[in-house]
Amino acid sequence: LQLAPTIELDPLRLRLWTLDARVAEPAVLTDAPRLRAVLRAAAERGGATILGEEFCEFGNGAVTGVLVLAQSHLSIHTWPERALANVDLLSCGSIDGEAIVFEVAERIGAEQTRVTCRARTVW
Amino acid sequence: LQLAPTIELDPLRLRLWTLDARVAEPAVLTDAPRLRAVLRAAAERGGATILGEEFCEFGNGAVTGVLVLAQSHLSIHTWPERALANVDLLSCGSIDGEAIVFEVAERIGAEQTRVTCRARTVW
């Protein structure tokens, strides 16, 4: 038995993961230090290297946070009035995007989720 | 003639735009100050409010930059060795995401592009 050699169409392994989550306890969505810790723990869980970060808090308690990674970026935006969080991970290389997204979902107490992943276009 | 009232399924107007672009002149992809100016000009072109930013430069000249917006975020990651840039815009509210994405594409001299837009899940 001979198997054809596999062809790596995208050696950069560029993937865009998205998570839309409705959480059980909206208090987490207005807690910027906790969300920062959640993103950092999730990034590390997936083997990513954190290079920088930017967080903002809004008047209604909503939080936006972005980690710049050596392997692209991980962001969260929260909508406490809807118990909603949107998480985006653009990943490249060998980090485990699925582990990162699921770690965030678990740590924010997601009870309803929509997760997508797609390859980005590389020429 | 009576028309049914329109139903706004997502009053947040949450949209995820992506742009994968191959550029004519890769020199722009290693020029962090220029990319910062491109993102800021594009965000303003689409009516977004810039709240913060984080930029990193890599050893091979690649640049990662993120603007935190009052209406979510705008990011760029460049791959100069492939003349490639990946741009992501998560947008909410009344900003013009299409204008932002196309402004970035034009200002970096994109000659091949793949643009996508999809609504995020809101409960």
gemmi code that builds the backbone of each chain (N, CA, C; Angstrom):
import gemmi

chains = {
    "A": [
        ("LEU", (0.851, -1.210, 0.000), (0.000, 0.000, 0.000), (0.875, 1.244, 0.000)),
        ("GLN", (0.607, 2.114, -0.955), (1.352, 3.383, -1.011), (0.369, 4.537, -0.891)),
        ("LEU", (0.662, 5.448, -0.010), (-0.182, 6.633, 0.114), (0.469, 7.789, -0.645)),
        ("ALA", (-0.349, 8.564, -1.301), (0.178, 9.751, -1.976), (0.737, 10.705, -0.930)),
        ("PRO", (1.790, 11.411, -1.268), (2.309, 12.387, -0.300), (1.275, 13.477, -0.047)),
        ("THR", (1.188, 13.915, 1.199), (0.241, 14.990, 1.478), (0.804, 16.309, 0.957)),
        ("ILE", (-0.063, 17.179, 0.536), (0.338, 18.489, 0.016), (-0.113, 19.530, 1.024)),
        ("GLU", (0.809, 20.319, 1.507), (0.456, 21.412, 2.427), (0.117, 22.624, 1.580)),
        ("LEU", (-1.187, 22.906, 1.485), (-1.612, 24.012, 0.641), (-1.273, 25.349, 1.282)),
        ("ASP", (-1.243, 25.370, 2.591), (-1.003, 26.633, 3.287), (0.018, 26.410, 4.387)),
        ("PRO", (1.309, 26.585, 4.066), (2.340, 26.358, 5.082), (2.260, 27.356, 6.235)),
        ("LEU", (1.562, 28.481, 6.041), (1.411, 29.441, 7.146), (0.379, 28.953, 8.158)),
        ("ARG", (-0.473, 28.032, 7.738), (-1.588, 27.533, 8.573), (-2.398, 28.712, 9.148)),
        ("LEU", (-2.835, 29.581, 8.281), (-3.635, 30.733, 8.706), (-5.081, 30.323, 8.902)),
        ("ARG", (-5.590, 30.512, 10.128), (-6.978, 30.145, 10.441), (-7.645, 31.291, 11.168)),
        ("LEU", (-8.904, 31.519, 10.842), (-9.703, 32.482, 11.596), (-10.770, 31.723, 12.373)),
        ("TRP", (-10.662, 31.788, 13.697), (-11.656, 31.192, 14.591), (-12.561, 32.296, 15.121)),
        ("THR", (-13.842, 32.004, 15.219), (-14.744, 32.942, 15.882), (-15.602, 32.179, 16.887)),
        ("LEU", (-15.880, 32.859, 17.988), (-16.769, 32.317, 19.023), (-17.768, 33.405, 19.380)),
        ("ASP", (-19.037, 33.123, 19.233), (-20.084, 33.981, 19.775), (-20.694, 33.201, 20.935)),
        ("ALA", (-20.756, 33.820, 22.101), (-21.155, 33.074, 23.297), (-22.152, 33.856, 24.129)),
        ("ARG", (-23.164, 33.152, 24.585), (-24.084, 33.692, 25.582), (-23.696, 33.056, 26.912)),
        ("VAL", (-23.462, 33.897, 27.905), (-22.925, 33.374, 29.159), (-24.007, 33.280, 30.227)),
        ("ALA", (-23.767, 32.392, 31.203), (-24.730, 32.175, 32.279), (-24.748, 33.346, 33.262)),
        ("GLU", (-23.561, 33.929, 33.526), (-23.446, 34.985, 34.535), (-22.809, 36.223, 33.902)),
        ("PRO", (-23.618, 37.212, 33.509), (-23.062, 38.373, 32.785), (-22.027, 39.179, 33.559)),
        ("ALA", (-21.912, 38.980, 34.867), (-20.947, 39.775, 35.644), (-19.528, 39.619, 35.102)),
        ("VAL", (-19.215, 38.453, 34.567), (-17.859, 38.246, 34.035), (-17.575, 39.199, 32.871)),
        ("LEU", (-18.627, 39.620, 32.181), (-18.447, 40.405, 30.957), (-18.099, 41.869, 31.225)),
        ("THR", (-18.212, 42.297, 32.498), (-17.842, 43.673, 32.850), (-16.581, 43.700, 33.720)),
        ("ASP", (-15.946, 42.566, 33.864), (-14.786, 42.430, 34.749), (-13.517, 42.374, 33.888)),
        ("ALA", (-12.971, 43.572, 33.571), (-11.839, 43.645, 32.644), (-10.614, 42.857, 33.134)),
        ("PRO", (-10.235, 42.966, 34.424), (-9.060, 42.193, 34.856), (-9.266, 40.685, 34.693)),
        ("ARG", (-10.498, 40.242, 34.959), (-10.758, 38.799, 34.810), (-10.716, 38.385, 33.338)),
        ("LEU", (-11.279, 39.216, 32.449), (-11.257, 38.882, 31.022), (-9.827, 38.875, 30.489)),
        ("ARG", (-9.015, 39.809, 31.004), (-7.608, 39.831, 30.617), (-6.938, 38.517, 31.031)),
        ("ALA", (-7.224, 38.065, 32.244), (-6.644, 36.805, 32.727), (-7.157, 35.620, 31.915)),
        ("VAL", (-8.432, 35.664, 31.531), (-9.020, 34.591, 30.711), (-8.303, 34.507, 29.363)),
        ("LEU", (-8.135, 35.650, 28.692), (-7.486, 35.630, 27.377), (-6.043, 35.144, 27.491)),
        ("ARG", (-5.348, 35.628, 28.518), (-3.938, 35.243, 28.668), (-3.808, 33.745, 28.957)),
        ("ALA", (-4.672, 33.239, 29.817), (-4.613, 31.804, 30.149), (-4.948, 30.960, 28.921)),
        ("ALA", (-5.942, 31.408, 28.159), (-6.339, 30.639, 26.978), (-5.225, 30.641, 25.932)),
        ("ALA", (-4.612, 31.815, 25.730), (-3.523, 31.899, 24.749), (-2.384, 30.963, 25.141)),
        ("GLU", (-2.077, 30.958, 26.423), (-0.987, 30.088, 26.884), (-1.371, 28.616, 26.777)),
        ("ARG", (-2.624, 28.321, 27.053), (-3.122, 26.937, 26.932), (-2.936, 26.403, 25.518)),
        ("GLY", (-3.054, 27.293, 24.519), (-2.911, 26.866, 23.126), (-1.501, 27.010, 22.582)),
        ("GLY", (-0.567, 27.393, 23.444), (0.825, 27.462, 23.009), (1.204, 28.767, 22.326)),
        ("ALA", (0.377, 29.811, 22.481), (0.670, 31.088, 21.833), (1.616, 31.931, 22.690)),
        ("THR", (2.330, 32.835, 22.040), (3.237, 33.764, 22.709), (2.624, 35.158, 22.663)),
        ("ILE", (2.409, 35.761, 23.851), (1.759, 37.077, 23.949), (2.813, 38.169, 23.823)),
        ("LEU", (2.611, 39.092, 22.883), (3.576, 40.175, 22.651), (3.074, 41.534, 23.135)),
        ("GLY", (1.770, 41.706, 23.217), (1.236, 43.001, 23.621), (-0.250, 42.887, 23.886)),
        ("GLU", (-0.854, 43.957, 24.402), (-2.285, 43.915, 24.685), (-2.857, 45.322, 24.727)),
        ("GLU", (-4.152, 45.411, 24.510), (-4.858, 46.691, 24.617), (-6.273, 46.376, 25.093)),
        ("PHE", (-6.676, 46.992, 26.206), (-8.016, 46.775, 26.756), (-8.711, 48.114, 26.937)),
        ("CYS", (-10.014, 48.151, 26.718), (-10.813, 49.353, 26.951), (-12.097, 48.957, 27.667)),
        ("GLU", (-12.548, 49.838, 28.566), (-13.839, 49.628, 29.231), (-14.791, 50.728, 28.800)),
        ("PHE", (-16.057, 50.367, 28.620), (-17.067, 51.317, 28.150), (-18.000, 51.709, 29.294)),
        ("GLY", (-18.758, 52.785, 29.062), (-19.612, 53.333, 30.102), (-20.635, 52.355, 30.657)),
        ("ASN", (-21.114, 51.447, 29.825), (-22.125, 50.481, 30.285), (-21.488, 49.236, 30.894)),
        ("GLY", (-20.163, 49.256, 31.068), (-19.476, 48.104, 31.642), (-18.882, 47.167, 30.615)),
        ("ALA", (-19.229, 47.339, 29.351), (-18.691, 46.475, 28.294), (-17.173, 46.595, 28.236)),
        ("VAL", (-16.541, 45.519, 27.803), (-15.081, 45.464, 27.723), (-14.665, 45.027, 26.325)),
        ("THR", (-13.626, 45.680, 25.808), (-12.943, 45.213, 24.603), (-11.506, 44.919, 24.993)),
        ("GLY", (-11.004, 43.777, 24.569), (-9.611, 43.439, 24.849), (-8.989, 42.717, 23.683)),
        ("VAL", (-7.738, 43.071, 23.386), (-7.012, 42.410, 22.297), (-5.627, 42.016, 22.800)),
        ("LEU", (-5.254, 40.762, 22.567), (-3.865, 40.346, 22.762), (-3.215, 40.239, 21.396)),
        ("VAL", (-2.072, 40.894, 21.223), (-1.262, 40.673, 20.030), (-0.357, 39.481, 20.316)),
        ("LEU", (-0.421, 38.499, 19.436), (0.343, 37.260, 19.608), (1.457, 37.189, 18.560)),
        ("ALA", (2.506, 36.457, 18.889), (3.500, 36.149, 17.855), (2.822, 35.380, 16.716)),
        ("GLN", (1.676, 34.764, 17.021), (0.930, 33.974, 16.021), (-0.387, 34.660, 15.669)),
        ("SER", (-0.396, 35.991, 15.606), (-1.518, 36.836, 15.166), (-2.260, 37.482, 16.339)),
        ("HIS", (-3.573, 37.279, 16.520), (-4.220, 38.011, 17.614), (-5.429, 37.269, 18.169)),
        ("LEU", (-5.788, 37.651, 19.393), (-6.953, 37.097, 20.098), (-7.703, 38.277, 20.702)),
        ("SER", (-9.003, 38.398, 20.392), (-9.771, 39.551, 20.870), (-11.065, 39.108, 21.530)),
        ("ILE", (-11.583, 39.976, 22.409), (-12.915, 39.761, 22.988), (-13.644, 41.097, 23.039)),
        ("HIS", (-14.935, 41.055, 22.743), (-15.819, 42.211, 22.898), (-17.040, 41.705, 23.645)),
        ("THR", (-17.455, 42.436, 24.679), (-18.590, 41.957, 25.474), (-19.771, 42.915, 25.381)),
        ("TRP", (-20.959, 42.342, 25.507), (-22.229, 43.055, 25.481), (-23.005, 42.593, 26.711)),
        ("PRO", (-22.682, 43.177, 27.890), (-23.271, 42.652, 29.129), (-24.790, 42.681, 29.138)),
        ("GLU", (-25.388, 43.677, 28.472), (-26.850, 43.786, 28.473), (-27.509, 42.627, 27.737)),
        ("ARG", (-26.737, 41.912, 26.934), (-27.246, 40.741, 26.222), (-26.577, 39.447, 26.684)),
        ("ALA", (-25.724, 39.522, 27.685), (-24.979, 38.344, 28.162), (-24.162, 37.721, 27.031)),
        ("LEU", (-23.631, 38.593, 26.169), (-22.998, 38.162, 24.920), (-21.524, 38.535, 24.893)),
        ("ALA", (-20.714, 37.612, 24.345), (-19.303, 37.916, 24.074), (-18.962, 37.437, 22.676)),
        ("ASN", (-18.146, 38.229, 21.976), (-17.623, 37.842, 20.662), (-16.113, 37.715, 20.788)),
        ("VAL", (-15.603, 36.549, 20.420), (-14.173, 36.277, 20.509), (-13.663, 35.933, 19.111)),
        ("ASP", (-12.529, 36.525, 18.735), (-11.904, 36.240, 17.444), (-10.462, 35.820, 17.678)),
        ("LEU", (-10.051, 34.792, 16.984), (-8.649, 34.374, 17.015), (-8.181, 34.203, 15.584)),
        ("LEU", (-7.233, 35.042, 15.166), (-6.536, 34.773, 13.915), (-5.255, 34.074, 14.319)),
        ("SER", (-5.032, 32.888, 13.770), (-3.876, 32.108, 14.213), (-3.044, 31.656, 13.030)),
        ("CYS", (-1.747, 31.537, 13.261), (-0.870, 30.944, 12.263), (0.058, 29.974, 12.969)),
        ("GLY", (0.664, 29.121, 12.173), (1.651, 28.197, 12.715), (1.019, 27.095, 13.530)),
        ("SER", (1.761, 26.664, 14.554), (1.406, 25.414, 15.219), (0.586, 25.595, 16.484)),
        ("ILE", (0.093, 26.801, 16.756), (-0.698, 26.936, 17.984), (-2.039, 26.210, 17.825)),
        ("ASP", (-2.640, 25.883, 18.966), (-3.872, 25.086, 18.983), (-5.067, 26.030, 19.137)),
        ("GLY", (-5.581, 26.510, 18.001), (-6.672, 27.476, 18.009), (-7.924, 26.948, 18.688)),
        ("GLU", (-8.221, 25.688, 18.454), (-9.415, 25.100, 19.059), (-9.316, 25.119, 20.578)),
        ("ALA", (-8.152, 24.769, 21.083), (-7.966, 24.773, 22.544), (-8.150, 26.178, 23.109)),
        ("ILE", (-7.654, 27.186, 22.388), (-7.756, 28.569, 22.865), (-9.219, 29.001, 22.928)),
        ("VAL", (-9.950, 28.749, 21.849), (-11.349, 29.177, 21.783), (-12.183, 28.457, 22.849)),
        ("PHE", (-11.955, 27.176, 23.016), (-12.751, 26.428, 23.986), (-12.377, 26.794, 25.422)),
        ("GLU", (-11.112, 27.144, 25.634), (-10.697, 27.589, 26.972), (-11.391, 28.914, 27.336)),
        ("VAL", (-11.472, 29.825, 26.369), (-12.188, 31.080, 26.637), (-13.649, 30.782, 26.956)),
        ("ALA", (-14.296, 29.960, 26.129), (-15.715, 29.649, 26.325), (-15.961, 29.082, 27.720)),
        ("GLU", (-15.092, 28.167, 28.130), (-15.272, 27.528, 29.437), (-15.073, 28.545, 30.565)),
        ("ARG", (-14.013, 29.367, 30.436), (-13.672, 30.293, 31.523), (-14.662, 31.442, 31.672)),
        ("ILE", (-15.402, 31.784, 30.609), (-16.407, 32.844, 30.772), (-17.791, 32.248, 31.087)),
        ("GLY", (-17.879, 30.937, 31.187), (-19.144, 30.298, 31.543), (-20.167, 30.345, 30.414)),
        ("ALA", (-19.717, 30.071, 29.193), (-20.627, 30.085, 28.046), (-21.661, 28.978, 28.166)),
        ("GLU", (-22.926, 29.322, 27.907), (-23.958, 28.275, 27.918), (-24.563, 28.057, 26.534)),
        ("GLN", (-24.422, 29.044, 25.658), (-24.788, 28.863, 24.250), (-23.620, 29.361, 23.436)),
        ("THR", (-23.201, 28.618, 22.430), (-22.043, 29.060, 21.647), (-22.263, 28.808, 20.166)),
        ("ARG", (-21.643, 29.671, 19.381), (-21.461, 29.368, 17.961), (-19.980, 29.558, 17.655)),
        ("VAL", (-19.343, 28.487, 17.200), (-17.912, 28.512, 16.891), (-17.738, 28.256, 15.403)),
        ("THR", (-16.893, 29.048, 14.758), (-16.544, 28.779, 13.358), (-15.029, 28.810, 13.212)),
        ("CYS", (-14.554, 28.117, 12.204), (-13.133, 28.154, 11.843), (-13.032, 28.077, 10.339)),
        ("ARG", (-12.224, 28.946, 9.764), (-11.980, 28.799, 8.335), (-10.538, 29.178, 8.011)),
        ("ALA", (-10.047, 28.568, 6.953), (-8.710, 28.900, 6.467), (-8.758, 30.228, 5.751)),
        ("ARG", (-7.721, 31.036, 5.919), (-7.613, 32.295, 5.177), (-6.971, 32.019, 3.826)),
        ("THR", (-7.165, 32.963, 2.918), (-6.617, 32.810, 1.567), (-5.134, 33.182, 1.552)),
        ("VAL", (-4.334, 32.280, 1.014), (-2.885, 32.510, 0.876), (-2.522, 32.282, -0.583)),
        ("TRP", (-1.763, 33.200, -1.166), (-1.338, 33.006, -2.557), (0.090, 32.492, -2.601)),
    ],
    "B": [
        ("LEU", (-51.751, 48.782, -1.251), (-50.553, 47.931, -1.028), (-50.006, 48.180, 0.377)),
        ("GLN", (-49.858, 47.123, 1.145), (-49.269, 47.241, 2.485), (-48.015, 46.380, 2.566)),
        ("LEU", (-46.958, 46.963, 3.045), (-45.726, 46.194, 3.232), (-45.627, 45.776, 4.694)),
        ("ALA", (-45.169, 44.564, 4.897), (-44.937, 44.121, 6.274), (-43.821, 44.963, 6.887)),
        ("PRO", (-43.911, 45.248, 8.169), (-42.814, 45.995, 8.800), (-41.532, 45.176, 8.750)),
        ("THR", (-40.420, 45.861, 8.547), (-39.147, 45.127, 8.541), (-38.770, 44.763, 9.977)),
        ("ILE", (-38.126, 43.656, 10.120), (-37.699, 43.192, 11.440), (-36.191, 43.313, 11.513)),
        ("GLU", (-35.680, 44.017, 12.494), (-34.236, 44.109, 12.699), (-33.822, 42.924, 13.555)),
        ("LEU", (-33.193, 41.937, 12.898), (-32.826, 40.729, 13.628), (-31.649, 40.984, 14.553)),
        ("ASP", (-30.795, 41.925, 14.171), (-29.602, 42.177, 14.972), (-29.407, 43.676, 15.130)),
        ("PRO", (-29.997, 44.250, 16.188), (-29.865, 45.694, 16.396), (-28.429, 46.127, 16.667)),
        ("LEU", (-27.559, 45.179, 17.051), (-26.152, 45.533, 17.266), (-25.412, 45.711, 15.941)),
        ("ARG", (-25.966, 45.158, 14.864), (-25.309, 45.169, 13.537), (-23.864, 44.668, 13.636)),
        ("LEU", (-23.709, 43.515, 14.230), (-22.375, 42.922, 14.370), (-21.970, 42.239, 13.074)),
        ("ARG", (-20.854, 42.690, 12.488), (-20.365, 42.122, 11.234), (-18.883, 41.819, 11.357)),
        ("LEU", (-18.482, 40.706, 10.797), (-17.057, 40.403, 10.696), (-16.641, 40.477, 9.236)),
        ("TRP", (-15.763, 41.435, 8.947), (-15.190, 41.585, 7.601), (-13.781, 41.014, 7.608)),
        ("THR", (-13.426, 40.332, 6.530), (-12.036, 39.906, 6.379), (-11.554, 40.283, 4.985)),
        ("LEU", (-10.291, 40.635, 4.916), (-9.624, 40.936, 3.643), (-8.305, 40.191, 3.639)),
        ("ASP", (-8.110, 39.338, 2.637), (-6.791, 38.759, 2.379), (-6.321, 39.405, 1.089)),
        ("ALA", (-5.121, 39.990, 1.117), (-4.671, 40.785, -0.031), (-3.238, 40.467, -0.410)),
        ("ARG", (-3.016, 40.329, -1.696), (-1.658, 40.251, -2.229), (-1.346, 41.616, -2.828)),
        ("VAL", (-0.234, 42.190, -2.392), (0.047, 43.568, -2.794), (1.086, 43.626, -3.899)),
        ("ALA", (1.062, 44.742, -4.632), (1.991, 44.918, -5.757), (3.408, 45.211, -5.267)),
        ("GLU", (3.505, 45.988, -4.170), (4.825, 46.430, -3.676), (4.973, 46.020, -2.216)),
        ("PRO", (5.669, 44.897, -1.935), (5.740, 44.393, -0.558), (6.387, 45.351, 0.438)),
        ("ALA", (7.071, 46.395, -0.031), (7.738, 47.310, 0.907), (6.750, 47.924, 1.902)),
        ("VAL", (5.509, 48.129, 1.482), (4.517, 48.705, 2.392), (4.275, 47.787, 3.596)),
        ("LEU", (4.490, 46.501, 3.402), (4.132, 45.517, 4.435), (5.129, 45.471, 5.587)),
        ("THR", (6.279, 46.141, 5.421), (7.276, 46.197, 6.499), (7.393, 47.609, 7.071)),
        ("ASP", (6.503, 48.474, 6.668), (6.558, 49.887, 7.072), (5.471, 50.145, 8.126)),
        ("ALA", (5.846, 49.911, 9.391), (4.849, 49.988, 10.473), (4.207, 51.371, 10.590)),
        ("PRO", (4.975, 52.461, 10.524), (4.309, 53.776, 10.633), (3.300, 54.006, 9.502)),
        ("ARG", (3.647, 53.531, 8.301), (2.713, 53.714, 7.187), (1.449, 52.860, 7.386)),
        ("LEU", (1.636, 51.611, 7.859), (0.466, 50.745, 8.084), (-0.422, 51.322, 9.193)),
        ("ARG", (0.217, 51.910, 10.193), (-0.559, 52.566, 11.255), (-1.390, 53.698, 10.668)),
        ("ALA", (-0.775, 54.485, 9.793), (-1.505, 55.590, 9.158), (-2.619, 55.060, 8.249)),
        ("VAL", (-2.365, 53.953, 7.571), (-3.384, 53.343, 6.698), (-4.597, 52.911, 7.522)),
        ("LEU", (-4.345, 52.203, 8.626), (-5.470, 51.721, 9.449), (-6.258, 52.896, 10.020)),
        ("ARG", (-5.540, 53.911, 10.487), (-6.230, 55.051, 11.102), (-7.065, 55.812, 10.066)),
        ("ALA", (-6.491, 55.995, 8.892), (-7.231, 56.710, 7.845), (-8.462, 55.915, 7.414)),
        ("ALA", (-8.295, 54.595, 7.304), (-9.422, 53.758, 6.883), (-10.526, 53.764, 7.936)),
        ("ALA", (-10.132, 53.662, 9.205), (-11.129, 53.671, 10.285), (-11.917, 54.971, 10.258)),
        ("GLU", (-11.199, 56.073, 10.063), (-11.878, 57.379, 10.034), (-12.763, 57.516, 8.806)),
        ("ARG", (-12.299, 56.962, 7.701), (-13.090, 56.979, 6.460), (-14.452, 56.309, 6.648)),
        ("GLY", (-14.474, 55.256, 7.500), (-15.712, 54.519, 7.729), (-16.505, 55.020, 8.917)),
        ("GLY", (-16.043, 56.120, 9.528), (-16.805, 56.697, 10.628), (-16.538, 56.068, 11.985)),
        ("ALA", (-15.456, 55.300, 12.107), (-15.146, 54.648, 13.385), (-14.394, 55.599, 14.310)),
        ("THR", (-14.507, 55.336, 15.605), (-13.796, 56.105, 16.629), (-12.678, 55.241, 17.198)),
        ("ILE", (-11.436, 55.734, 17.110), (-10.272, 54.960, 17.552), (-10.029, 55.218, 19.041)),
        ("LEU", (-9.967, 54.135, 19.830), (-9.776, 54.270, 21.281), (-8.386, 53.855, 21.748)),
        ("GLY", (-7.717, 52.999, 20.979), (-6.400, 52.518, 21.396), (-5.751, 51.764, 20.266)),
        ("GLU", (-4.494, 51.396, 20.447), (-3.794, 50.664, 19.385), (-2.643, 49.880, 19.967)),
        ("GLU", (-2.228, 48.852, 19.239), (-1.056, 48.060, 19.624), (-0.402, 47.573, 18.331)),
        ("PHE", (0.873, 47.883, 18.153), (1.606, 47.455, 16.958), (2.861, 46.703, 17.377)),
        ("CYS", (3.227, 45.683, 16.605), (4.463, 44.935, 16.833), (5.161, 44.721, 15.500)),
        ("GLU", (6.495, 44.764, 15.530), (7.293, 44.451, 14.338), (8.083, 43.185, 14.609)),
        ("PHE", (8.205, 42.347, 13.579), (8.885, 41.061, 13.725), (10.243, 41.107, 13.022)),
        ("GLY", (11.076, 40.127, 13.340), (12.445, 40.114, 12.837), (12.554, 40.129, 11.323)),
        ("ASN", (11.600, 39.531, 10.637), (11.647, 39.488, 9.167), (10.997, 40.721, 8.544)),
        ("GLY", (10.631, 41.692, 9.381), (9.997, 42.904, 8.860), (8.489, 42.879, 8.912)),
        ("ALA", (7.905, 41.729, 9.193), (6.441, 41.622, 9.267), (5.905, 42.540, 10.368)),
        ("VAL", (4.683, 42.987, 10.178), (4.046, 43.903, 11.120), (2.680, 43.355, 11.523)),
        ("THR", (2.366, 43.465, 12.802), (1.019, 43.237, 13.306), (0.544, 44.535, 13.935)),
        ("GLY", (-0.679, 44.927, 13.604), (-1.222, 46.132, 14.209), (-2.700, 45.969, 14.473)),
        ("VAL", (-3.137, 46.465, 15.623), (-4.545, 46.399, 15.987), (-5.003, 47.777, 16.467)),
        ("LEU", (-6.107, 48.242, 15.924), (-6.786, 49.410, 16.486), (-7.995, 48.936, 17.265)),
        ("VAL", (-8.119, 49.360, 18.516), (-9.352, 49.137, 19.266), (-10.278, 50.308, 18.949)),
        ("LEU", (-11.473, 49.973, 18.492), (-12.461, 50.978, 18.096), (-13.611, 51.013, 19.099)),
        ("ALA", (-14.278, 52.144, 19.185), (-15.529, 52.175, 19.936), (-16.527, 51.195, 19.318)),
        ("GLN", (-16.294, 50.848, 18.044), (-17.183, 49.921, 17.319), (-16.474, 48.596, 17.039)),
        ("SER", (-15.645, 48.116, 17.962), (-14.960, 46.818, 17.950), (-13.487, 46.953, 17.544)),
        ("HIS", (-13.001, 46.288, 16.493), (-11.561, 46.379, 16.224), (-11.225, 46.214, 14.749)),
        ("LEU", (-10.029, 46.703, 14.404), (-9.484, 46.596, 13.041), (-8.033, 46.150, 13.179)),
        ("SER", (-7.681, 45.044, 12.504), (-6.319, 44.514, 12.648), (-5.688, 44.262, 11.287)),
        ("ILE", (-4.342, 44.253, 11.279), (-3.598, 43.850, 10.082), (-2.417, 42.993, 10.508)),
        ("HIS", (-2.170, 41.956, 9.721), (-0.974, 41.120, 9.884), (-0.351, 40.996, 8.506)),
        ("THR", (0.961, 41.212, 8.421), (1.600, 41.159, 7.101), (2.612, 40.021, 7.010)),
        ("TRP", (2.768, 39.526, 5.805), (3.687, 38.444, 5.467), (4.497, 38.929, 4.268)),
        ("PRO", (5.518, 39.772, 4.517), (6.217, 40.404, 3.387), (6.812, 39.397, 2.406)),
        ("GLU", (7.238, 38.240, 2.906), (7.865, 37.256, 2.026), (6.878, 36.672, 1.019)),
        ("ARG", (5.584, 36.860, 1.260), (4.547, 36.404, 0.342), (3.753, 37.570, -0.242)),
        ("ALA", (4.151, 38.793, 0.066), (3.416, 39.986, -0.401), (1.955, 39.938, 0.053)),
        ("LEU", (1.750, 39.395, 1.272), (0.408, 39.093, 1.764), (0.068, 39.910, 3.006)),
        ("ALA", (-1.182, 40.367, 3.069), (-1.695, 41.006, 4.285), (-3.058, 40.417, 4.609)),
        ("ASN", (-3.303, 40.225, 5.895), (-4.615, 39.779, 6.387), (-5.185, 40.888, 7.246)),
        ("VAL", (-6.376, 41.329, 6.896), (-7.036, 42.410, 7.614), (-8.367, 41.891, 8.148)),
        ("ASP", (-8.656, 42.190, 9.409), (-9.927, 41.799, 10.020), (-10.592, 43.030, 10.604)),
        ("LEU", (-11.870, 43.136, 10.388), (-12.649, 44.214, 11.005), (-13.877, 43.588, 11.642)),
        ("LEU", (-13.962, 43.648, 12.967), (-15.220, 43.331, 13.625), (-15.897, 44.664, 13.865)),
        ("SER", (-17.117, 44.810, 13.364), (-17.775, 46.124, 13.443), (-19.158, 45.992, 14.040)),
        ("CYS", (-19.569, 47.040, 14.727), (-20.940, 47.113, 15.206), (-21.470, 48.501, 14.934)),
        ("GLY", (-22.778, 48.630, 14.999), (-23.397, 49.932, 14.844), (-23.360, 50.430, 13.414)),
        ("SER", (-23.246, 51.756, 13.298), (-23.491, 52.374, 11.999), (-22.227, 52.653, 11.197)),
        ("ILE", (-21.077, 52.139, 11.609), (-19.877, 52.422, 10.811), (-19.955, 51.668, 9.491)),
        ("ASP", (-19.194, 52.169, 8.502), (-19.242, 51.610, 7.152), (-18.067, 50.646, 6.971)),
        ("GLY", (-18.306, 49.374, 7.306), (-17.246, 48.366, 7.255), (-16.687, 48.178, 5.858)),
        ("GLU", (-17.550, 48.212, 4.871), (-17.087, 48.029, 3.496), (-16.114, 49.144, 3.113)),
        ("ALA", (-16.452, 50.369, 3.481), (-15.562, 51.491, 3.155), (-14.205, 51.319, 3.830)),
        ("ILE", (-14.205, 50.831, 5.064), (-12.947, 50.654, 5.796), (-12.068, 49.610, 5.115)),
        ("VAL", (-12.670, 48.468, 4.804), (-11.903, 47.378, 4.190), (-11.364, 47.793, 2.821)),
        ("PHE", (-12.179, 48.459, 2.040), (-11.722, 48.844, 0.702), (-10.686, 49.960, 0.762)),
        ("GLU", (-10.798, 50.820, 1.761), (-9.781, 51.867, 1.930), (-8.420, 51.246, 2.270)),
        ("VAL", (-8.423, 50.244, 3.147), (-7.154, 49.571, 3.456), (-6.587, 48.923, 2.195)),
        ("ALA", (-7.436, 48.205, 1.471), (-6.971, 47.508, 0.255), (-6.344, 48.488, -0.728)),
        ("GLU", (-6.988, 49.614, -0.907), (-6.477, 50.593, -1.866), (-5.155, 51.187, -1.388)),
        ("ARG", (-5.105, 51.525, -0.090), (-3.916, 52.209, 0.433), (-2.689, 51.305, 0.533)),
        ("ILE", (-2.881, 49.992, 0.612), (-1.707, 49.101, 0.615), (-1.375, 48.608, -0.789)),
        ("GLY", (-2.130, 49.026, -1.767), (-1.835, 48.639, -3.153), (-2.157, 47.184, -3.453)),
        ("ALA", (-3.303, 46.723, -2.965), (-3.698, 45.331, -3.192), (-3.956, 45.085, -4.679)),
        ("GLU", (-3.430, 43.958, -5.192), (-3.716, 43.631, -6.593), (-4.537, 42.348, -6.715)),
        ("GLN", (-4.530, 41.527, -5.657), (-5.432, 40.373, -5.594), (-6.077, 40.427, -4.221)),
        ("THR", (-7.377, 40.245, -4.151), (-8.043, 40.328, -2.857), (-9.093, 39.236, -2.716)),
        ("ARG", (-9.303, 38.830, -1.478), (-10.491, 38.071, -1.134), (-11.124, 38.769, 0.059)),
        ("VAL", (-12.368, 39.199, -0.117), (-13.087, 39.916, 0.940), (-14.301, 39.085, 1.338)),
        ("THR", (-14.523, 38.955, 2.643), (-15.743, 38.300, 3.118), (-16.392, 39.174, 4.176)),
        ("CYS", (-17.692, 39.003, 4.325), (-18.434, 39.674, 5.397), (-19.516, 38.730, 5.872)),
        ("ARG", (-19.621, 38.590, 7.176), (-20.744, 37.805, 7.686), (-21.257, 38.404, 8.986)),
        ("ALA", (-22.525, 38.199, 9.228), (-23.132, 38.638, 10.474), (-22.716, 37.682, 11.584)),
        ("ARG", (-22.477, 38.237, 12.772), (-22.181, 37.396, 13.924), (-23.501, 36.961, 14.575)),
        ("THR", (-23.392, 35.918, 15.385), (-24.588, 35.406, 16.045), (-24.908, 36.234, 17.282)),
        ("VAL", (-26.151, 36.669, 17.354), (-26.637, 37.443, 18.502), (-27.886, 36.756, 19.036)),
        ("TRP", (-27.951, 36.568, 20.345), (-29.159, 35.962, 20.918), (-30.062, 37.011, 21.523)),
    ],
}
model = gemmi.Model(1)
for chain_id, residues in chains.items():
    chain = gemmi.Chain(chain_id)
    for i, (resn, *xyz) in enumerate(residues, 1):
        res = gemmi.Residue()
        res.name, res.seqid = resn, gemmi.SeqId(i, " ")
        for name, pos in zip(("N", "CA", "C"), xyz):
            atom = gemmi.Atom()
            atom.name, atom.element = name, gemmi.Element(name[0])
            atom.pos, atom.b_iso = gemmi.Position(*pos), 0.0
            res.add_atom(atom)
        chain.add_residue(res)
    model.add_chain(chain)
structure = gemmi.Structure()
structure.add_model(model)
structure.setup_entities()
